[in-house]
């Protein structure tokens, strides 16, 4: 039922910017926390950023603070990750995530990912 579809990945030079989009569908997300994770080849999946659908509180991992911004567009059920000052270390497949904070607390959904490659 629930689908999360990422887009916006691609190749960018170090220091450049990219905006990822996540289109969420299948239910209302008012009680959900939406987030982004990433996974580089040979490494574990890593938390990047999250935002509460209702209220808009945001959270970031230390390595992206000041460079990345997560946001949402309620009317379009969209979540965005604006990535500035990109570094080669940011190269990874980025995944959109939704987790319930209300009924069915902790239930998670994932998108299939979009590849971000940062060249030096």
Phi and psi restraints in degrees (value plus and minus 20) as a CYANA .aco file:
   2 UNK   PHI     -97.5   -57.5
   2 UNK   PSI     113.7   153.7
   3 UNK   PHI    -150.4  -110.4
   3 UNK   PSI     116.1   156.1
   4 UNK   PHI    -143.1  -103.1
   4 UNK   PSI     102.1   142.1
   5 UNK   PHI    -144.2  -104.2
   5 UNK   PSI      96.6   136.6
   6 UNK   PHI    -109.4   -69.4
   6 UNK   PSI     132.9   172.9
   7 UNK   PHI    -174.5  -134.5
   7 UNK   PSI     147.1   187.1
   8 UNK   PHI      85.1   125.1
   8 UNK   PSI     -25.3    14.7
   9 UNK   PHI     -90.1   -50.1
   9 UNK   PSI     145.3   185.3
  10 UNK   PHI     146.2   186.2
  10 UNK   PSI    -185.1  -145.1
  11 UNK   PHI    -121.4   -81.4
  11 UNK   PSI     110.6   150.6
  12 UNK   PHI    -163.1  -123.1
  12 UNK   PSI     129.0   169.0
  13 UNK   PHI     -99.3   -59.3
  13 UNK   PSI     132.6   172.6
  14 UNK   PHI     -74.4   -34.4
  14 UNK   PSI     116.9   156.9
  15 UNK   PHI      71.5   111.5
  15 UNK   PSI     -31.9     8.1
  16 UNK   PHI    -103.5   -63.5
  16 UNK   PSI    -195.1  -155.1
  17 UNK   PHI    -149.6  -109.6
  17 UNK   PSI     135.7   175.7
  18 UNK   PHI    -173.6  -133.6
  18 UNK   PSI     125.3   165.3
  19 UNK   PHI    -139.9   -99.9
  19 UNK   PSI     102.0   142.0
  20 UNK   PHI    -113.7   -73.7
  20 UNK   PSI     125.5   165.5
  21 UNK   PHI    -143.3  -103.3
  21 UNK   PSI     125.8   165.8
  22 UNK   PHI    -148.8  -108.8
  22 UNK   PSI      96.8   136.8
  23 UNK   PHI    -114.6   -74.6
  23 UNK   PSI      97.5   137.5
  24 UNK   PHI    -124.7   -84.7
  24 UNK   PSI     115.5   155.5
  25 UNK   PHI    -168.5  -128.5
  25 UNK   PSI     145.7   185.7
  26 UNK   PHI      87.1   127.1
  26 UNK   PSI     -36.8     3.2
  27 UNK   PHI    -187.3  -147.3
  27 UNK   PSI     155.5   195.5
  28 UNK   PHI    -104.1   -64.1
  28 UNK   PSI     125.1   165.1
  29 UNK   PHI    -135.4   -95.4
  29 UNK   PSI       2.4    42.4
  30 UNK   PHI     -83.3   -43.3
  30 UNK   PSI     -46.1    -6.1
  31 UNK   PHI    -124.8   -84.8
  31 UNK   PSI      -1.2    38.8
  32 UNK   PHI    -128.3   -88.3
  32 UNK   PSI     133.1   173.1
  33 UNK   PHI    -123.5   -83.5
  33 UNK   PSI     109.1   149.1
  34 UNK   PHI    -127.2   -87.2
  34 UNK   PSI     122.6   162.6
  35 UNK   PHI    -171.7  -131.7
  35 UNK   PSI     154.3   194.3
  36 UNK   PHI    -145.0  -105.0
  36 UNK   PSI     114.7   154.7
  37 UNK   PHI    -141.9  -101.9
  37 UNK   PSI     143.9   183.9
  38 UNK   PHI    -163.1  -123.1
  38 UNK   PSI     135.1   175.1
  39 UNK   PHI    -162.5  -122.5
  39 UNK   PSI      98.9   138.9
  40 UNK   PHI    -109.4   -69.4
  40 UNK   PSI     136.2   176.2
  41 UNK   PHI     -74.4   -34.4
  41 UNK   PSI     109.1   149.1
  42 UNK   PHI      57.2    97.2
  42 UNK   PSI     -15.0    25.0
  43 UNK   PHI    -140.7  -100.7
  43 UNK   PSI     143.8   183.8
  44 UNK   PHI     -95.6   -55.6
  44 UNK   PSI     133.6   173.6
  45 UNK   PHI     -85.3   -45.3
  45 UNK   PSI     116.8   156.8
  46 UNK   PHI    -143.3  -103.3
  46 UNK   PSI     116.7   156.7
  47 UNK   PHI     -88.1   -48.1
  47 UNK   PSI     118.0   158.0
  48 UNK   PHI    -134.5   -94.5
  48 UNK   PSI     -77.8   -37.8
  49 UNK   PHI    -178.8  -138.8
  49 UNK   PSI     137.4   177.4
  50 UNK   PHI    -168.9  -128.9
  50 UNK   PSI     135.7   175.7
  51 UNK   PHI    -164.2  -124.2
  51 UNK   PSI     116.1   156.1
  52 UNK   PHI     -94.5   -54.5
  52 UNK   PSI     110.7   150.7
  53 UNK   PHI     -80.1   -40.1
  53 UNK   PSI     -64.7   -24.7
  54 UNK   PHI    -120.1   -80.1
  54 UNK   PSI      98.9   138.9
  55 UNK   PHI      88.1   128.1
  55 UNK   PSI     -61.6   -21.6
  56 UNK   PHI      63.7   103.7
  56 UNK   PSI      -8.3    31.7
  57 UNK   PHI     -80.6   -40.6
  57 UNK   PSI     118.2   158.2
  58 UNK   PHI    -139.7   -99.7
  58 UNK   PSI     136.6   176.6
  59 UNK   PHI    -163.8  -123.8
  59 UNK   PSI     122.6   162.6
  60 UNK   PHI    -158.7  -118.7
  60 UNK   PSI     127.9   167.9
  61 UNK   PHI     -95.1   -55.1
  61 UNK   PSI     132.1   172.1
  62 UNK   PHI     -77.4   -37.4
  62 UNK   PSI     -56.3   -16.3
  63 UNK   PHI     -88.1   -48.1
  63 UNK   PSI     -35.9     4.1
  64 UNK   PHI    -135.0   -95.0
  64 UNK   PSI     -24.0    16.0
  65 UNK   PHI     -78.9   -38.9
  65 UNK   PSI     113.4   153.4
  66 UNK   PHI      66.3   106.3
  66 UNK   PSI     -32.2     7.8
  67 UNK   PHI    -134.9   -94.9
  67 UNK   PSI     -57.5   -17.5
  68 UNK   PHI    -127.4   -87.4
  68 UNK   PSI     128.0   168.0
  69 UNK   PHI    -155.6  -115.6
  69 UNK   PSI     105.4   145.4
  70 UNK   PHI    -118.1   -78.1
  70 UNK   PSI     121.3   161.3
  71 UNK   PHI    -169.7  -129.7
  71 UNK   PSI     152.5   192.5
  72 UNK   PHI    -160.2  -120.2
  72 UNK   PSI     136.4   176.4
  73 UNK   PHI    -145.7  -105.7
  73 UNK   PSI      78.2   118.2
  74 UNK   PHI     -77.4   -37.4
  74 UNK   PSI     -64.9   -24.9
  75 UNK   PHI     -84.3   -44.3
  75 UNK   PSI     -43.8    -3.8
  76 UNK   PHI    -128.0   -88.0
  76 UNK   PSI     -18.5    21.5
  77 UNK   PHI      31.2    71.2
  77 UNK   PSI      28.1    68.1
  78 UNK   PHI    -139.0   -99.0
  78 UNK   PSI     124.1   164.1
  79 UNK   PHI    -144.8  -104.8
  79 UNK   PSI     118.7   158.7
  80 UNK   PHI    -143.9  -103.9
  80 UNK   PSI     133.7   173.7
  81 UNK   PHI    -149.9  -109.9
  81 UNK   PSI      85.4   125.4
  82 UNK   PHI    -106.3   -66.3
  82 UNK   PSI     100.9   140.9
  83 UNK   PHI    -135.7   -95.7
  83 UNK   PSI      95.8   135.8
  84 UNK   PHI    -135.2   -95.2
  84 UNK   PSI     143.8   183.8
  85 UNK   PHI      29.3    69.3
  85 UNK   PSI      28.7    68.7
  86 UNK   PHI     -85.7   -45.7
  86 UNK   PSI     124.6   164.6
  87 UNK   PHI    -139.8   -99.8
  87 UNK   PSI     134.8   174.8
  88 UNK   PHI     -74.3   -34.3
  88 UNK   PSI     -50.5   -10.5
  89 UNK   PHI     -86.4   -46.4
  89 UNK   PSI     -34.3     5.7
  90 UNK   PHI    -101.4   -61.4
  90 UNK   PSI     -27.5    12.5
  91 UNK   PHI     -80.5   -40.5
  91 UNK   PSI     103.8   143.8
  92 UNK   PHI    -197.8  -157.8
  92 UNK   PSI     148.8   188.8
  93 UNK   PHI    -106.3   -66.3
  93 UNK   PSI     106.0   146.0
  94 UNK   PHI    -121.7   -81.7
  94 UNK   PSI     111.1   151.1
  95 UNK   PHI    -136.9   -96.9
  95 UNK   PSI     116.6   156.6
  96 UNK   PHI    -105.4   -65.4
  96 UNK   PSI     122.1   162.1
  97 UNK   PHI    -156.2  -116.2
  97 UNK   PSI     123.9   163.9
  98 UNK   PHI    -152.3  -112.3
  98 UNK   PSI     112.6   152.6
  99 UNK   PHI    -153.7  -113.7
  99 UNK   PSI     114.6   154.6
 100 UNK   PHI     -95.1   -55.1
 100 UNK   PSI     115.7   155.7
 101 UNK   PHI    -133.0   -93.0
 101 UNK   PSI     -12.6    27.4
 102 UNK   PHI    -140.9  -100.9
 102 UNK   PSI    -145.0  -105.0
 103 UNK   PHI     -76.9   -36.9
 103 UNK   PSI     124.1   164.1
 104 UNK   PHI      36.6    76.6
 104 UNK   PSI      27.3    67.3
 105 UNK   PHI     -71.8   -31.8
 105 UNK   PSI     109.9   149.9
 106 UNK   PHI      72.3   112.3
 106 UNK   PSI     -29.2    10.8
 107 UNK   PHI     -84.4   -44.4
 107 UNK   PSI     110.9   150.9
 108 UNK   PHI    -137.8   -97.8
 108 UNK   PSI     130.9   170.9
 109 UNK   PHI    -154.1  -114.1
 109 UNK   PSI     129.7   169.7
 110 UNK   PHI    -153.7  -113.7
 110 UNK   PSI     126.3   166.3
 111 UNK   PHI    -105.3   -65.3
 111 UNK   PSI     159.0   199.0
 112 UNK   PHI    -111.3   -71.3
 112 UNK   PSI     -26.6    13.4
 113 UNK   PHI      78.0   118.0
 113 UNK   PSI     135.9   175.9
 114 UNK   PHI    -157.9  -117.9
 114 UNK   PSI     116.4   156.4
 115 UNK   PHI    -106.0   -66.0
 115 UNK   PSI     109.4   149.4
 116 UNK   PHI    -135.2   -95.2
 116 UNK   PSI     104.0   144.0
 117 UNK   PHI    -141.4  -101.4
 117 UNK   PSI     102.1   142.1
 118 UNK   PHI    -130.8   -90.8
 118 UNK   PSI      97.8   137.8
 119 UNK   PHI    -115.8   -75.8
 119 UNK   PSI     132.7   172.7
